Amino acid sequence: MRFSGYEVIILCIFIIKIVACSSVPASLPSTDASNSTPNTQTPLPMSVSLPVPTSTPQPTPTNPPTPSVRAAPSAGLPVPPVPLEELIAVSSVIAIGTVSSDEPTIRNIHGRDPLDSSKPDPNFIAVGSIYEITVERYLKGDEGDTLPVVQLESIITNVGGQVTESRRPEADFPMKKGNRYLLFLRPHGQAPDLLFGAARPSRWILSSGQARVETPSNFVRANYPDTTDEVEFVARVEAIVRGG
């Protein structure tokens, strides 16, 4: 069969197209513009085991020790009464006398510095009323014709800049001029030139032949007879002082 030149050209074009189509792979990657960048990320495995965090044991908190702070005496706490024998034992001076001063003298008595007992403590002050007592007779000790007796009225403390004043119950029981007392006394620790109550109770008022305990504490008063014959009571004190 003889082909014309034009037919040969058409046949060659047809053969080229067949060869080109047979070389195209079966599936081509998508050419979508929105997904034109190939995904190069490495796929994750189906399950990933992450390390389980472990909690570090924490030390159990402990309460710090509470600092020792000297507190002012409280007017609301009952003070146990001291038996008469013990009261006499702790008293360096026992006297019968009369208040001779018109008005008491007010004085601030400082405590002692906890770090240096030779110095006053500016954070602890006792406010006292000082009465002059004209002595009639001594049952124990001998301090002269008059005695400076202090009665504490209040306590002022300064803890961390907080100033607190605690009123003493004795403030409601002032000693009065002309009253006659039986007093159980000892020197004040921070003011040795003054005498004050050795314990509770520390004084009996003597009037009309009777001795009556004088104290702001009903608890203390309940443990002593309200009134006692003055002569008998004084004789009993003298006998104990002598060791009888």
Secondary structure by P-SEA (a helix, b strand, c coil): ccccaaaaaaaaaaaaaaaaaaacccccccccccccccccccccccccccccccccccccccccccccccccccccbbbbbbcaaaaaaaccbbbbbbbcccbbbbbbbbcccccccccccccbbbbbbbbbbbcccccccccccccbbbbbcbbbbbcccbbbbbbbccccccccccccccccccccccccccccccccccbbbbcccbbbbbcccaaaaaaccccccaaaaaaaaaaaaacc
